[in-house]
Amino acid sequence: MPTTDDPHDEARKRLSARLEAFEAERAPKNSTAAQAFTGDGFRFLGEVVGGVLGGTGLGWLVDRFMHTQPLGLIGGLLVGTGFSIYVAVTGAAKRTKQAMEEAGPLPPVPDDEED
């Protein structure tokens, strides 16, 4: 003799299966490209901020020991900013070259020029 809970158990199982499928569909896809992009962004930010702050700190130390109050700080700020820009540009060029190598050759573009 079947119990009265049997239809409810089947309905619960079907509902659970549908809910699991829905959650799996909605779950964010953790792609390695997105993670690499985020990591590169934080690396870029660290290089820029670190270069500027490092140059400013070294300029302040020069001012402190050589008693050239604003010149060392200003010079360190400029040198740090320049170094940060150089490091950021070379790093971006290297990452761009790496991404182009991974992508492979570009597909040919059809010629739409009329003769």
DSSP file with accessible surface (Angstrom, degrees, kcal/mol):
  #  RESIDUE AA STRUCTURE BP1 BP2  ACC     N-H-->O    O-->H-N    N-H-->O    O-->H-N    TCO  KAPPA ALPHA  PHI   PSI    X-CA   Y-CA   Z-CA
    1    1 A M              0   0  222      0, 0.0     2,-0.1     0, 0.0     0, 0.0   0.000 360.0 360.0 360.0 122.8    0.0    0.0    0.0
    2    2 A P        -     0   0  106      0, 0.0     2,-0.1     0, 0.0     0, 0.0  -0.458 360.0-124.6 -72.0 146.9    1.6    3.3   -1.0
    3    3 A T    >   -     0   0   84     -2,-0.1     3,-1.0     1,-0.1     0, 0.0  -0.421  20.1-114.3 -85.2 166.6    1.9    6.0    1.5
    4    4 A T  T 3  S+     0   0  117      1,-0.2     4,-0.4     2,-0.1    -1,-0.1   0.667 110.6  63.8 -75.8 -14.1    0.5    9.5    1.0
    5    5 A D  T 3> S+     0   0   89      1,-0.2     4,-2.5     2,-0.1    -1,-0.2   0.582  77.2  88.1 -86.4 -10.0    4.0   11.1    0.9
    6    6 A D  H <> S+     0   0   75     -3,-1.0     4,-2.1     1,-0.2     5,-0.2   0.929  89.3  45.0 -59.0 -47.9    5.1    9.3   -2.2
    7    7 A P  H  > S+     0   0   87      0, 0.0     4,-2.2     0, 0.0    -1,-0.2   0.899 114.2  51.1 -64.0 -33.1    3.8   11.9   -4.7
    8    8 A H  H  > S+     0   0  110     -4,-0.4     4,-2.5     2,-0.2    -2,-0.2   0.884 107.6  52.3 -70.1 -36.9    5.3   14.6   -2.6
    9    9 A D  H  X S+     0   0   59     -4,-2.5     4,-2.4     2,-0.2    -1,-0.2   0.911 110.5  47.9 -64.6 -42.4    8.7   12.9   -2.4
   10   10 A E  H  X S+     0   0  100     -4,-2.1     4,-2.5     2,-0.2     5,-0.2   0.919 112.3  49.0 -63.2 -43.0    8.7   12.7   -6.2
   11   11 A A  H  X S+     0   0   39     -4,-2.2     4,-2.6    -5,-0.2    -2,-0.2   0.906 110.8  50.9 -63.8 -40.3    7.7   16.3   -6.6
   12   12 A R  H  X S+     0   0  143     -4,-2.5     4,-2.6     2,-0.2    -2,-0.2   0.906 110.2  49.5 -63.2 -41.2   10.4   17.3   -4.1
   13   13 A K  H  X S+     0   0  135     -4,-2.4     4,-2.3     2,-0.2    -2,-0.2   0.922 112.3  47.1 -64.8 -44.0   13.1   15.4   -6.0
   14   14 A R  H  X S+     0   0  152     -4,-2.5     4,-2.4     2,-0.2    -2,-0.2   0.919 113.3  49.0 -63.1 -42.3   12.0   17.0   -9.3
   15   15 A L  H  X S+     0   0  111     -4,-2.6     4,-2.5    -5,-0.2    -2,-0.2   0.915 110.6  50.3 -64.6 -40.1   12.0   20.4   -7.7
   16   16 A S  H  X S+     0   0   61     -4,-2.6     4,-2.5     2,-0.2    -1,-0.2   0.912 110.4  49.8 -63.7 -41.9   15.5   19.8   -6.2
   17   17 A A  H  X S+     0   0   58     -4,-2.3     4,-2.2     2,-0.2    -2,-0.2   0.923 112.3  47.3 -64.4 -42.1   16.9   18.7   -9.5
   18   18 A R  H  X S+     0   0  184     -4,-2.4     4,-2.3     2,-0.2    -2,-0.2   0.895 111.8  50.8 -65.3 -39.3   15.4   21.8  -11.2
   19   19 A L  H  X S+     0   0   93     -4,-2.5     4,-2.7     2,-0.2     5,-0.2   0.921 110.0  49.3 -65.5 -42.1   16.8   24.1   -8.5
   20   20 A E  H  X S+     0   0  131     -4,-2.5     4,-2.3     2,-0.2    -2,-0.2   0.911 111.7  49.2 -63.6 -40.4   20.3   22.5   -8.8
   21   21 A A  H  X S+     0   0   61     -4,-2.2     4,-1.9     2,-0.2    -2,-0.2   0.915 111.8  49.1 -65.3 -40.2   20.2   23.0  -12.6
   22   22 A F  H  X S+     0   0  104     -4,-2.3     4,-2.1     2,-0.2    -2,-0.2   0.928 112.2  47.5 -64.9 -44.6   19.1   26.6  -12.2
   23   23 A E  H  X S+     0   0  114     -4,-2.7     4,-1.2     1,-0.2    -1,-0.2   0.884 110.7  51.9 -65.6 -37.4   21.8   27.4   -9.6
   24   24 A A  H  < S+     0   0   65     -4,-2.3    -1,-0.2    -5,-0.2    -2,-0.2   0.881 110.7  49.0 -66.1 -35.4   24.5   25.7  -11.8
   25   25 A E  H  < S+     0   0  149     -4,-1.9    -2,-0.2     1,-0.2    -1,-0.2   0.877 114.7  43.9 -70.2 -37.0   23.3   27.9  -14.7
   26   26 A R  H  < S+     0   0  176     -4,-2.1    -1,-0.2    -5,-0.2    -2,-0.2   0.607  86.3 112.2 -84.6 -13.1   23.4   31.1  -12.7
   27   27 A A  S  < S-     0   0   46     -4,-1.2     2,-0.1    -5,-0.2    -3,-0.0  -0.350  79.0-104.6 -63.0 138.4   26.7   30.4  -11.0
   28   28 A P        -     0   0  109      0, 0.0     2,-0.7     0, 0.0    -1,-0.1  -0.403  29.1-124.5 -66.5 139.9   29.5   32.8  -12.2
   29   29 A K        -     0   0  154     -2,-0.1     2,-1.4    -3,-0.1    -3,-0.0  -0.778  16.0-148.3 -86.5 116.7   31.9   31.3  -14.6
   30   30 A N        -     0   0  128     -2,-0.7     2,-0.2     4,-0.1    -1,-0.0  -0.678  23.2-173.6 -87.5  87.9   35.5   31.8  -13.2
   31   31 A S     >  -     0   0   57     -2,-1.4     4,-1.8     1,-0.1     5,-0.1  -0.589  29.7-134.4 -83.6 147.9   37.4   32.1  -16.4
   32   32 A T  H  > S+     0   0  114     -2,-0.2     4,-2.5     1,-0.2     5,-0.2   0.816 104.9  60.2 -70.7 -28.0   41.2   32.3  -16.2
   33   33 A A  H  > S+     0   0   71      2,-0.2     4,-2.4     1,-0.2    -1,-0.2   0.921 105.7  46.5 -66.0 -41.8   41.2   35.2  -18.7
   34   34 A A  H  > S+     0   0   50      2,-0.2     4,-2.3     1,-0.2    -2,-0.2   0.906 113.5  49.0 -66.9 -39.4   39.1   37.3  -16.3
   35   35 A Q  H  X S+     0   0  113     -4,-1.8     4,-2.5     2,-0.2    -2,-0.2   0.908 112.1  48.3 -66.5 -39.5   41.3   36.4  -13.4
   36   36 A A  H  X S+     0   0   53     -4,-2.5     4,-2.6     2,-0.2    -2,-0.2   0.902 110.3  52.1 -66.4 -39.3   44.5   37.2  -15.4
   37   37 A F  H  X S+     0   0  161     -4,-2.4     4,-2.0     2,-0.2    -2,-0.2   0.925 111.2  46.7 -62.5 -43.3   43.0   40.5  -16.4
   38   38 A T  H  X S+     0   0   75     -4,-2.3     4,-2.2     2,-0.2     5,-0.2   0.924 112.4  50.2 -65.3 -42.4   42.2   41.4  -12.8
   39   39 A G  H  X S+     0   0   31     -4,-2.5     4,-2.2     1,-0.2    -2,-0.2   0.902 109.9  50.2 -62.5 -40.3   45.7   40.4  -11.7
   40   40 A D  H  X S+     0   0   51     -4,-2.6     4,-2.6     2,-0.2    -1,-0.2   0.878 108.8  53.3 -65.7 -36.8   47.3   42.4  -14.5
   41   41 A G  H  X S+     0   0   40     -4,-2.0     4,-2.5     2,-0.2    -2,-0.2   0.928 110.8  44.9 -63.5 -45.2   45.2   45.5  -13.4
   42   42 A F  H  X S+     0   0  140     -4,-2.2     4,-2.4     2,-0.2    -2,-0.2   0.875 112.7  51.9 -67.7 -35.0   46.4   45.2   -9.8
   43   43 A R  H  X S+     0   0  121     -4,-2.2     4,-2.4    -5,-0.2    -2,-0.2   0.934 110.4  48.8 -65.1 -43.4   50.0   44.7  -10.9
   44   44 A F  H  X S+     0   0  102     -4,-2.6     4,-2.4     2,-0.2     5,-0.2   0.931 111.5  49.3 -60.2 -46.6   49.8   47.8  -13.1
   45   45 A L  H  X S+     0   0   97     -4,-2.5     4,-2.6     1,-0.2     5,-0.4   0.918 111.3  49.7 -61.1 -41.7   48.3   49.8  -10.2
   46   46 A G  H  X S+     0   0   44     -4,-2.4     4,-2.4     1,-0.2     5,-0.3   0.892 110.3  50.3 -64.6 -39.2   51.0   48.6   -7.9
   47   47 A E  H  X S+     0   0   50     -4,-2.4     4,-2.0     2,-0.2    -2,-0.2   0.928 114.6  43.3 -65.5 -43.1   53.8   49.5  -10.4
   48   48 A V  H  X S+     0   0   45     -4,-2.4     4,-2.1     2,-0.2     5,-0.2   0.965 120.2  39.4 -68.7 -51.7   52.5   53.0  -10.9
   49   49 A V  H  X S+     0   0   67     -4,-2.6     4,-2.7    -5,-0.2     5,-0.3   0.923 117.0  51.0 -66.4 -41.9   51.7   53.8   -7.3
   50   50 A G  H  X S+     0   0   39     -4,-2.4     4,-2.7    -5,-0.4     5,-0.2   0.897 109.9  49.8 -63.9 -39.4   54.8   52.1   -6.0
   51   51 A G  H  X S+     0   0   13     -4,-2.0     4,-2.5    -5,-0.3     5,-0.2   0.928 113.4  45.0 -65.4 -44.1   57.1   53.9   -8.5
   52   52 A V  H  X S+     0   0   38     -4,-2.1     4,-2.3     2,-0.2    -2,-0.2   0.946 117.8  43.4 -65.9 -47.0   55.7   57.4   -7.6
   53   53 A L  H  X S+     0   0  114     -4,-2.7     4,-2.5    -5,-0.2    -2,-0.2   0.896 114.2  51.1 -67.6 -37.2   55.8   56.7   -3.9
   54   54 A G  H  X S+     0   0   36     -4,-2.7     4,-2.4    -5,-0.3    -2,-0.2   0.925 111.8  46.3 -65.1 -44.5   59.2   55.2   -4.1
   55   55 A G  H  X S+     0   0    9     -4,-2.5     4,-2.4    -5,-0.2    22,-0.2   0.910 113.0  50.0 -63.8 -40.1   60.7   58.1   -6.0
   56   56 A T  H  X S+     0   0   38     -4,-2.3     4,-2.4    -5,-0.2    -2,-0.2   0.916 110.8  49.8 -65.2 -40.5   59.1   60.6   -3.7
   57   57 A G  H  X S+     0   0   33     -4,-2.5     4,-2.2     2,-0.2    -2,-0.2   0.910 111.2  47.8 -64.8 -42.4   60.5   58.7   -0.7
   58   58 A L  H  X S+     0   0  114     -4,-2.4     4,-2.3     2,-0.2    -1,-0.2   0.901 111.2  51.6 -66.2 -37.8   64.0   58.7   -2.1
   59   59 A G  H  X S+     0   0    4     -4,-2.4     4,-2.4     1,-0.2    14,-0.3   0.897 108.6  51.2 -63.5 -39.0   63.7   62.4   -2.9
   60   60 A W  H  X S+     0   0  136     -4,-2.4     4,-2.5     2,-0.2    -2,-0.2   0.907 109.0  50.9 -64.3 -40.7   62.6   63.1    0.6
   61   61 A L  H  X S+     0   0   73     -4,-2.2     4,-2.2     2,-0.2     5,-0.3   0.908 109.3  50.6 -63.7 -40.5   65.7   61.1    1.9
   62   62 A V  H  X S+     0   0   66     -4,-2.3     4,-2.5     1,-0.2     6,-0.3   0.935 112.0  47.9 -61.6 -43.9   68.0   63.1   -0.4
   63   63 A D  H  X S+     0   0    6     -4,-2.4     4,-1.4     1,-0.2     5,-0.5   0.910 110.5  52.6 -60.5 -42.0   66.4   66.3    1.0
   64   64 A R  H  < S+     0   0  154     -4,-2.5    -1,-0.2     1,-0.2    -2,-0.2   0.891 119.4  31.2 -64.0 -42.9   66.8   65.1    4.6
   65   65 A F  H  < S+     0   0  156     -4,-2.2    -1,-0.2     1,-0.1    -2,-0.2   0.739 126.8  38.9 -92.7 -24.0   70.5   64.3    4.3
   66   66 A M  H  < S-     0   0  130     -4,-2.5    -2,-0.2    -5,-0.3    -3,-0.2   0.444  98.6-129.4-105.7  -1.8   71.7   66.9    1.8
   67   67 A H     <  +     0   0  156     -4,-1.4    -4,-0.2    -5,-0.2    -3,-0.2   0.893  63.9 134.0  56.1  48.6   69.5   69.8    3.1
   68   68 A T    >>  -     0   0   51     -5,-0.5     4,-1.5    -6,-0.3     3,-0.9  -0.451  41.0-167.0-118.9  57.7   68.1   70.7   -0.3
   69   69 A Q  H 3>  +     0   0  129      1,-0.3     4,-0.8    -6,-0.2    -1,-0.2   0.609  68.9  12.3 -27.7 -76.4   64.5   70.9    0.9
   70   70 A P  H 3> S+     0   0   80      0, 0.0     4,-2.4     0, 0.0    -1,-0.3   0.792 116.7  68.8 -84.7 -17.6   62.2   71.0   -2.0
   71   71 A L  H <> S+     0   0  128     -3,-0.9     4,-2.8     1,-0.2     5,-0.2   0.914  99.8  45.8 -69.1 -42.8   64.5   70.0   -4.9
   72   72 A G  H  X S+     0   0   11     -4,-1.5     4,-2.9     2,-0.2     5,-0.2   0.911 114.6  48.5 -65.3 -42.1   65.1   66.4   -3.8
   73   73 A L  H  X S+     0   0   68     -4,-0.8     4,-2.3    -5,-0.3    -2,-0.2   0.940 115.1  44.1 -64.4 -45.3   61.4   65.8   -3.2
   74   74 A I  H  X S+     0   0   94     -4,-2.4     4,-2.4     2,-0.2    -2,-0.2   0.930 115.9  47.8 -66.4 -44.0   60.4   67.3   -6.6
   75   75 A G  H  X S+     0   0   31     -4,-2.8     4,-2.9    -5,-0.2     5,-0.2   0.919 112.3  49.2 -63.3 -42.6   63.2   65.5   -8.4
   76   76 A G  H  X S+     0   0   11     -4,-2.9     4,-2.8    -5,-0.2     5,-0.2   0.892 110.0  51.8 -63.6 -38.9   62.3   62.2   -6.8
   77   77 A L  H  X S+     0   0   73     -4,-2.3     4,-2.3    -5,-0.2    -2,-0.2   0.934 113.1  44.5 -62.7 -44.7   58.6   62.7   -7.6
   78   78 A L  H  X S+     0   0  119     -4,-2.4     4,-2.5     2,-0.2    -2,-0.2   0.917 115.4  46.7 -66.9 -43.5   59.5   63.3  -11.3
   79   79 A V  H  X S+     0   0  105     -4,-2.9     4,-2.7     2,-0.2     5,-0.2   0.924 113.6  49.1 -65.0 -42.9   62.0   60.4  -11.5
   80   80 A G  H  X S+     0   0    4     -4,-2.8     4,-2.4    -5,-0.2    -2,-0.2   0.908 111.9  48.5 -63.4 -40.2   59.5   58.1   -9.8
   81   81 A T  H  X S+     0   0   52     -4,-2.3     4,-2.4    -5,-0.2    -2,-0.2   0.932 112.7  48.0 -65.9 -44.0   56.7   59.1  -12.1
   82   82 A G  H  X S+     0   0   40     -4,-2.5     4,-2.4     1,-0.2    -2,-0.2   0.917 112.5  48.4 -62.4 -43.2   58.9   58.7  -15.2
   83   83 A F  H  X S+     0   0  126     -4,-2.7     4,-2.7     1,-0.2     5,-0.2   0.905 110.4  52.2 -64.2 -40.0   60.1   55.3  -14.0
   84   84 A S  H  X S+     0   0    2     -4,-2.4     4,-2.5    -5,-0.2    -2,-0.2   0.913 110.1  48.1 -62.1 -43.2   56.5   54.2  -13.3
   85   85 A I  H  X S+     0   0  103     -4,-2.4     4,-2.7     2,-0.2     5,-0.2   0.930 112.3  49.6 -63.9 -42.9   55.4   55.2  -16.8
   86   86 A Y  H  X S+     0   0  153     -4,-2.4     4,-2.5     1,-0.2     5,-0.3   0.941 113.2  45.4 -61.4 -47.6   58.3   53.3  -18.3
   87   87 A V  H  X S+     0   0   35     -4,-2.7     4,-2.4     1,-0.2     5,-0.2   0.912 114.0  49.5 -64.4 -40.9   57.6   50.2  -16.3
   88   88 A A  H  X S+     0   0   10     -4,-2.5     4,-2.4    -5,-0.2    -2,-0.2   0.923 112.8  46.5 -65.8 -42.1   53.9   50.3  -17.1
   89   89 A V  H  X S+     0   0   92     -4,-2.7     4,-2.5     2,-0.2    -2,-0.2   0.931 114.4  46.2 -68.6 -44.3   54.4   50.8  -20.8
   90   90 A T  H  X S+     0   0   60     -4,-2.5     4,-2.3    -5,-0.2    -1,-0.2   0.908 113.9  49.5 -66.1 -38.0   57.0   48.0  -21.1
   91   91 A G  H  X S+     0   0    9     -4,-2.4     4,-2.5    -5,-0.3    -2,-0.2   0.914 111.7  48.2 -65.9 -40.8   54.8   45.7  -19.1
   92   92 A A  H  X S+     0   0   47     -4,-2.4     4,-2.4    -5,-0.2    -2,-0.2   0.905 111.4  50.4 -66.3 -39.3   51.7   46.5  -21.2
   93   93 A A  H  X S+     0   0   60     -4,-2.5     4,-2.5     2,-0.2    -2,-0.2   0.913 111.4  48.8 -64.4 -41.0   53.7   45.9  -24.4
   94   94 A K  H  X S+     0   0  145     -4,-2.3     4,-2.3     2,-0.2    -2,-0.2   0.932 113.0  46.5 -64.9 -43.2   55.0   42.6  -23.1
   95   95 A R  H  X S+     0   0   43     -4,-2.5     4,-2.4     1,-0.2    -2,-0.2   0.869 112.0  51.6 -68.3 -34.9   51.5   41.4  -22.1
   96   96 A T  H  X S+     0   0   79     -4,-2.4     4,-2.4     2,-0.2    -1,-0.2   0.930 110.1  48.4 -66.3 -43.7   50.1   42.6  -25.4
   97   97 A K  H  X S+     0   0  135     -4,-2.5     4,-2.1     1,-0.2    -2,-0.2   0.920 111.9  50.1 -61.9 -41.9   52.7   40.6  -27.3
   98   98 A Q  H  X S+     0   0  104     -4,-2.3     4,-2.0     1,-0.2    -2,-0.2   0.914 111.0  48.6 -63.5 -42.4   52.0   37.6  -25.2
   99   99 A A  H  X S+     0   0   53     -4,-2.4     4,-2.0     1,-0.2    -1,-0.2   0.887 110.1  51.7 -66.9 -37.3   48.3   37.8  -25.8
  100  100 A M  H  X S+     0   0  127     -4,-2.4     4,-1.4     1,-0.2    -1,-0.2   0.884 109.3  50.1 -67.1 -36.8   48.8   38.2  -29.6
  101  101 A E  H  < S+     0   0  131     -4,-2.1    -2,-0.2     1,-0.2    -1,-0.2   0.892 111.6  48.4 -66.7 -38.5   51.0   35.1  -29.6
  102  102 A E  H  < S+     0   0  152     -4,-2.0    -2,-0.2     1,-0.2    -1,-0.2   0.858 109.9  52.5 -69.1 -33.9   48.3   33.1  -27.7
  103  103 A A  H  < S-     0   0   83     -4,-2.0    -1,-0.2     1,-0.2    -2,-0.2   0.792 100.1-148.9 -74.6 -27.0   45.6   34.3  -30.1
  104  104 A G     <  -     0   0   34     -4,-1.4    -1,-0.2    -5,-0.1    -2,-0.1  -0.300  42.0 -19.8  86.8-173.2   47.4   33.3  -33.2
  105  105 A P  S    S-     0   0  129      0, 0.0    -4,-0.0     0, 0.0     0, 0.0  -0.315  71.4-109.9 -71.1 151.9   47.3   34.9  -36.6
  106  106 A L        -     0   0  156      1,-0.1     3,-0.1    -2,-0.0    -2,-0.0  -0.478  35.8-104.8 -77.1 148.2   44.4   37.1  -37.5
  107  107 A P        -     0   0  102      0, 0.0    -1,-0.1     0, 0.0     2,-0.0  -0.406  45.2 -95.2 -69.9 151.3   41.8   35.9  -40.1
  108  108 A P        -     0   0  124      0, 0.0     0, 0.0     0, 0.0     0, 0.0  -0.358  33.5-127.5 -68.4 146.8   42.1   37.4  -43.5
  109  109 A V        -     0   0  130     -3,-0.1     2,-0.1    -2,-0.0    -3,-0.0  -0.807  26.5-116.8 -94.5 129.7   39.9   40.4  -44.3
  110  110 A P        -     0   0  111      0, 0.0     2,-0.7     0, 0.0    -1,-0.0  -0.388  26.4-117.5 -67.8 144.0   37.8   40.0  -47.5
  111  111 A D        +     0   0  129      1,-0.1     0, 0.0    -2,-0.1     0, 0.0  -0.725  33.2 176.6 -84.2 116.7   38.6   42.5  -50.2
  112  112 A D        +     0   0  147     -2,-0.7     2,-0.3     2,-0.1    -1,-0.1   0.230  36.4 125.1-105.1  15.0   35.5   44.6  -50.8
  113  113 A E        -     0   0  140      1,-0.1     2,-0.4     0, 0.0    -2,-0.1  -0.549  57.0-133.7 -78.3 132.2   37.0   46.9  -53.3
  114  114 A E              0   0  183     -2,-0.3    -2,-0.1     1,-0.0    -1,-0.1  -0.701 360.0 360.0 -88.0 140.5   35.2   47.1  -56.6
  115  115 A D              0   0  195     -2,-0.4    -1,-0.0     0, 0.0     0, 0.0  -0.554 360.0 360.0 -93.4 360.0   37.3   46.9  -59.8
